[in-house]
Amino acid sequence: MWLWIVFLVAGFIGIIKGADWLIDGSTSLARKYHLSELTIGLTIVAFGTSAPELVVSLFASTGGHEQVLLGNVIGSNIFNLLLILGISGLISPIPIQDKTIRNEIPYSVFAGILLLVLGNDSWFSSHENTLRWYDGIVLLSFFLLFLLYSYHNRRDNMAPDVPAAVYGSAKTFLLIFSGLILLVVGGRLVVDNAVKLAYSLGVSEKLIGLTLIAGGTSLPELAASAVAAWKKRSGLAIGNVIGSNIFNILFILGSSVTITSVPYPSSFNTDVLLYLIVSLMLLATMYTGVLKQFDRWEAAIFLILYAGYITFLFMR
């Protein structure tokens, strides 16, 4: 057990350092090629920090651990919104751009609604709830549309008052690549050893997926967004969270169910509905307190809600 704890600590160190390198490299890339921080957060950082979810989900789907797969994806999205945004907002209030309010957040809400529609076959027929390969194609198609949108909006206006180092091309891509490697390796170390500890306590796969694995695979997002908030990179902080949520549902879940069909227990509807409600709450916070800003008191409410959600899971 002590060896598992050592590996857990090593994983945390790798995640934090990897996030730091990834933020520096991504910000340099944004400045060098005149890309907005938001676009970088929605694509490079979001994809890199979602890599642990992808690896775990693919292993779970092919290994017959469907509840781990669904719990990982849905739980990670709730973790991203309530805990990661909550912590990031406490570190520093997060200004949110108009395009994020009008486009990215609504798209993440749409992804959640799409999951509800595709997963609940019993709403429309007598078939059992199952996510099949053609559902995966639908999810991946909307993911492709998201990538095309991000590409066509890659040259957004940048905030000129935020200083950032611009490195040479070799150092920039070395920082990004090394950061991604550390994030993936660190995330995997954390998850693998956390699962071993959890199984020793006799915890169910569903609860592990929604809590331990979801939290473990979301640690890169937590590290990346917290570091971004600390460095006043608000575009990266919010873009990473919203981008990762879109990636999780459309790309990670889409890829997994394309490989093998996954039963969708209706009990997950409660968790997906919570994700949708919190996403709409995030939109509402743009018009409370400071306009178009996620304030500290709103971040505190999100953290309280996450504590309540975890309590609900254990009681359920």
C-alpha positions as CSV (number, residue, x, y, z in Angstrom):
1,M,0.0,0.0,0.0
2,W,2.9,2.4,0.7
3,L,4.2,1.8,-2.8
4,W,0.8,2.8,-4.2
5,I,1.0,6.0,-2.2
6,V,4.5,6.8,-3.5
7,F,3.3,6.3,-7.1
8,L,0.3,8.6,-6.3
9,V,2.6,11.4,-5.1
10,A,4.9,10.9,-8.1
11,G,1.8,11.2,-10.4
12,F,0.7,14.4,-8.7
13,I,4.2,15.9,-9.2
14,G,4.2,14.9,-12.9
15,I,0.7,16.4,-13.5
16,I,1.5,19.7,-11.9
17,K,4.9,20.1,-13.7
18,G,3.4,18.9,-17.0
19,A,0.5,21.4,-16.7
20,D,3.1,24.2,-16.1
21,W,5.1,23.3,-19.2
22,L,2.0,22.9,-21.3
23,I,0.6,26.3,-20.3
24,D,3.9,28.0,-21.0
25,G,4.3,26.3,-24.4
26,S,0.7,26.8,-25.4
27,T,0.8,30.5,-24.5
28,S,4.0,30.9,-26.5
29,L,2.4,29.2,-29.4
30,A,-0.7,31.5,-29.2
31,R,1.5,34.6,-29.3
32,K,3.9,33.3,-32.0
33,Y,1.2,32.4,-34.4
34,H,-1.4,35.0,-33.4
35,L,-3.8,32.5,-32.0
36,S,-6.1,33.4,-29.1
37,E,-5.5,31.8,-25.8
38,L,-9.2,30.6,-25.8
39,T,-8.6,28.7,-29.1
40,I,-5.5,27.1,-27.7
41,G,-7.3,26.1,-24.6
42,L,-10.2,24.6,-26.6
43,T,-7.9,22.5,-28.7
44,I,-4.3,21.7,-27.8
45,V,-4.6,22.0,-24.0
46,A,-8.1,20.4,-23.9
47,F,-7.0,17.5,-26.0
48,G,-3.7,17.0,-24.1
49,T,-5.3,17.1,-20.7
50,S,-8.1,14.8,-21.8
51,A,-5.6,12.1,-22.8
52,P,-5.9,10.2,-19.5
53,E,-9.7,10.1,-19.9
54,L,-9.2,8.7,-23.4
55,V,-6.8,6.0,-22.3
56,V,-8.9,4.9,-19.4
57,S,-12.1,5.0,-21.4
58,L,-10.8,2.9,-24.2
59,F,-9.4,0.3,-21.8
60,A,-12.8,0.3,-19.9
61,S,-14.9,-0.2,-23.0
62,T,-12.8,-3.0,-24.5
63,G,-12.5,-4.6,-21.0
64,G,-16.2,-4.8,-20.4
65,H,-16.2,-2.1,-17.6
66,E,-19.0,0.0,-19.1
67,Q,-19.9,1.7,-15.8
68,V,-16.3,2.8,-15.4
69,L,-16.4,4.3,-19.0
70,L,-19.6,6.2,-18.5
71,G,-18.7,7.2,-14.9
72,N,-15.3,8.5,-16.1
73,V,-16.8,10.6,-18.9
74,I,-19.8,12.0,-17.0
75,G,-18.1,12.3,-13.7
76,S,-15.1,14.1,-15.3
77,N,-17.4,16.7,-16.8
78,I,-19.1,17.4,-13.5
79,F,-15.6,17.5,-11.8
80,N,-14.4,20.0,-14.4
81,L,-17.4,22.4,-14.0
82,L,-17.9,22.3,-10.2
83,L,-14.4,21.6,-8.7
84,I,-12.0,22.8,-11.4
85,L,-13.8,26.0,-12.2
86,G,-14.6,26.4,-8.5
87,I,-10.9,26.2,-7.5
88,S,-9.8,28.3,-10.5
89,G,-12.4,31.0,-9.8
90,L,-11.3,31.2,-6.1
91,I,-7.7,31.7,-7.3
92,S,-8.6,34.5,-9.6
93,P,-12.0,35.7,-11.0
94,I,-12.3,34.5,-14.6
95,P,-13.5,36.9,-17.3
96,I,-15.4,35.0,-20.0
97,Q,-15.4,36.2,-23.6
98,D,-18.6,36.8,-25.6
99,K,-17.8,33.9,-28.0
100,T,-17.5,31.5,-25.1
101,I,-20.9,32.6,-23.7
102,R,-22.6,32.4,-27.1
103,N,-20.9,29.4,-28.7
104,E,-18.7,27.1,-26.6
105,I,-20.8,26.8,-23.4
106,P,-24.0,26.2,-25.4
107,Y,-22.2,23.6,-27.5
108,S,-21.1,21.7,-24.4
109,V,-24.8,21.8,-23.2
110,F,-25.8,20.4,-26.6
111,A,-23.3,17.6,-26.3
112,G,-24.9,16.6,-22.9
113,I,-28.4,16.7,-24.5
114,L,-27.2,14.6,-27.4
115,L,-25.8,12.0,-24.9
116,L,-29.2,11.8,-23.2
117,V,-31.1,11.4,-26.5
118,L,-28.7,8.7,-27.9
119,G,-28.4,6.8,-24.6
120,N,-32.0,6.5,-23.8
121,D,-33.3,4.2,-26.5
122,S,-36.3,3.3,-24.3
123,W,-37.7,6.9,-24.7
124,F,-38.3,6.2,-28.4
125,S,-38.6,2.4,-28.8
126,S,-38.7,-0.8,-26.8
127,H,-35.0,-1.4,-27.2
128,E,-32.7,-1.5,-24.2
129,N,-30.6,1.6,-23.6
130,T,-27.3,1.1,-25.5
131,L,-24.8,3.3,-27.1
132,R,-23.9,1.6,-30.4
133,W,-21.4,2.2,-33.1
134,Y,-23.7,4.5,-35.1
135,D,-24.2,6.6,-32.0
136,G,-20.5,6.9,-31.8
137,I,-20.4,8.1,-35.4
138,V,-23.0,10.8,-34.6
139,L,-20.9,11.9,-31.6
140,L,-17.7,12.0,-33.6
141,S,-19.4,13.9,-36.4
142,F,-20.4,16.7,-34.0
143,F,-16.8,16.6,-32.6
144,L,-15.5,17.2,-36.1
145,L,-17.9,20.2,-36.4
146,F,-16.4,21.5,-33.2
147,L,-12.9,21.2,-34.5
148,L,-13.8,23.0,-37.7
149,Y,-15.4,25.8,-35.7
150,S,-12.2,26.1,-33.6
151,Y,-10.1,26.2,-36.7
152,H,-12.1,28.9,-38.5
153,N,-12.0,31.0,-35.3
154,R,-8.3,30.5,-34.6
155,R,-7.3,34.1,-35.1
156,D,-9.5,35.8,-32.5
157,N,-8.5,39.1,-31.0
158,M,-5.9,38.8,-28.3
159,A,-5.7,40.7,-25.0
160,P,-2.6,43.0,-25.6
161,D,-2.1,43.7,-21.9
162,V,-1.2,40.1,-20.8
163,P,2.5,39.6,-21.0
164,A,3.8,36.2,-22.1
165,A,7.2,34.8,-23.2
166,V,7.5,33.8,-26.8
167,Y,10.1,31.0,-27.2
168,G,11.6,29.6,-30.4
169,S,9.7,27.0,-32.3
170,A,11.8,24.1,-31.0
171,K,11.5,25.1,-27.3
172,T,7.8,25.9,-27.7
173,F,6.9,22.4,-29.1
174,L,9.3,20.7,-26.7
175,L,7.4,22.3,-23.8
176,I,4.0,21.3,-25.1
177,F,5.2,17.7,-26.0
178,S,7.0,17.2,-22.6
179,G,4.0,18.7,-20.8
180,L,1.6,16.3,-22.5
181,I,3.8,13.3,-21.7
182,L,4.1,14.2,-18.0
183,L,0.3,14.8,-17.8
184,V,-0.5,11.5,-19.3
185,V,2.1,9.5,-17.3
186,G,1.3,11.3,-14.1
187,G,-2.5,10.9,-14.6
188,R,-2.1,7.2,-15.3
189,L,0.0,6.7,-12.2
190,V,-2.6,8.5,-10.1
191,V,-5.5,6.6,-11.5
192,D,-3.9,3.1,-11.5
193,N,-2.8,3.4,-7.9
194,A,-6.0,5.1,-6.7
195,V,-8.1,2.3,-8.2
196,K,-6.0,-0.3,-6.4
197,L,-6.5,1.6,-3.1
198,A,-10.3,1.9,-3.8
199,Y,-10.8,-1.8,-4.7
200,S,-9.0,-2.7,-1.4
201,L,-11.9,-0.9,0.3
202,G,-14.6,-2.7,-1.8
203,V,-16.0,0.3,-3.7
204,S,-18.2,-0.4,-6.8
205,E,-17.1,0.3,-10.3
206,K,-19.8,2.9,-10.9
207,L,-18.8,4.9,-7.8
208,I,-15.2,4.6,-8.7
209,G,-15.9,5.8,-12.2
210,L,-17.9,8.8,-11.1
211,T,-15.5,9.8,-8.3
212,L,-12.0,8.4,-8.1
213,I,-11.3,7.7,-11.7
214,A,-13.2,10.8,-12.9
215,G,-11.3,12.9,-10.5
216,G,-8.0,11.2,-11.2
217,T,-8.2,11.6,-15.0
218,S,-9.3,15.2,-14.5
219,L,-6.3,16.1,-12.5
220,P,-4.5,17.4,-15.6
221,E,-7.4,19.7,-16.3
222,L,-7.3,20.8,-12.6
223,A,-3.6,21.5,-12.8
224,A,-3.7,23.2,-16.2
225,S,-6.7,25.5,-15.3
226,A,-5.4,26.3,-11.8
227,V,-2.0,27.3,-13.2
228,A,-3.7,29.2,-15.9
229,A,-5.8,31.1,-13.4
230,W,-2.7,31.8,-11.3
231,K,-0.9,33.2,-14.3
232,K,-4.0,35.3,-15.3
233,R,-4.5,33.3,-18.5
234,S,-8.3,33.4,-18.2
235,G,-8.8,32.2,-21.8
236,L,-6.9,29.0,-21.1
237,A,-8.6,28.4,-17.8
238,I,-12.1,28.5,-19.1
239,G,-11.3,27.1,-22.6
240,N,-9.6,24.1,-21.1
241,V,-12.6,23.2,-19.0
242,I,-15.3,23.7,-21.6
243,G,-13.1,22.2,-24.4
244,S,-12.4,19.1,-22.2
245,N,-16.1,18.6,-21.5
246,I,-16.9,18.7,-25.3
247,F,-13.9,16.3,-26.0
248,N,-15.1,13.9,-23.3
249,I,-18.6,13.4,-24.6
250,L,-18.1,13.8,-28.3
251,F,-14.6,12.4,-28.9
252,I,-13.7,10.1,-26.0
253,L,-17.2,8.5,-25.6
254,G,-17.7,8.6,-29.3
255,S,-14.5,6.7,-30.0
256,S,-15.2,4.2,-27.3
257,V,-18.7,3.2,-28.3
258,T,-17.6,3.1,-32.0
259,I,-15.3,0.3,-31.0
260,T,-17.8,-1.6,-28.9
261,S,-21.4,-1.1,-27.8
262,V,-21.9,0.2,-24.3
263,P,-25.1,-0.4,-22.2
264,Y,-26.4,2.9,-20.8
265,P,-28.1,2.5,-17.4
266,S,-30.8,5.0,-17.0
267,S,-29.4,5.8,-13.5
268,F,-26.8,7.9,-15.3
269,N,-29.5,10.3,-16.4
270,T,-29.4,12.0,-13.0
271,D,-25.7,12.7,-13.4
272,V,-26.1,14.0,-17.0
273,L,-28.9,16.2,-15.9
274,L,-26.8,17.7,-13.2
275,Y,-24.1,18.4,-15.8
276,L,-26.6,20.2,-17.9
277,I,-28.0,22.2,-15.0
278,V,-24.5,23.3,-13.8
279,S,-23.6,24.3,-17.4
280,L,-26.7,26.5,-17.5
281,M,-25.8,27.9,-14.1
282,L,-22.4,28.8,-15.5
283,L,-24.1,30.8,-18.3
284,A,-26.3,32.5,-15.6
285,T,-23.2,33.6,-13.7
286,M,-22.3,35.8,-16.6
287,Y,-25.2,38.1,-15.6
288,T,-24.8,38.0,-11.9
289,G,-22.2,40.0,-9.9
290,V,-19.6,41.4,-12.3
291,L,-20.9,41.1,-15.8
292,K,-19.3,38.4,-18.0
293,Q,-17.1,37.2,-15.1
294,F,-17.0,34.1,-13.0
295,D,-16.6,35.6,-9.6
296,R,-15.1,34.2,-6.4
297,W,-18.4,33.9,-4.6
298,E,-19.9,32.0,-7.6
299,A,-16.8,29.7,-7.5
300,A,-17.5,29.0,-3.8
301,I,-21.1,28.0,-4.6
302,F,-19.8,25.6,-7.3
303,L,-17.4,24.0,-4.7
304,I,-20.2,23.6,-2.2
305,L,-22.4,21.9,-4.9
306,Y,-19.6,19.5,-5.7
307,A,-19.3,18.5,-2.0
308,G,-23.1,18.0,-2.0
309,Y,-22.9,15.9,-5.2
310,I,-20.2,13.6,-3.8
311,T,-22.3,13.2,-0.6
312,F,-25.3,12.3,-2.8
313,L,-23.3,9.7,-4.7
314,F,-22.2,7.8,-1.6
315,M,-25.8,8.0,-0.2
316,R,-27.2,6.7,-3.5
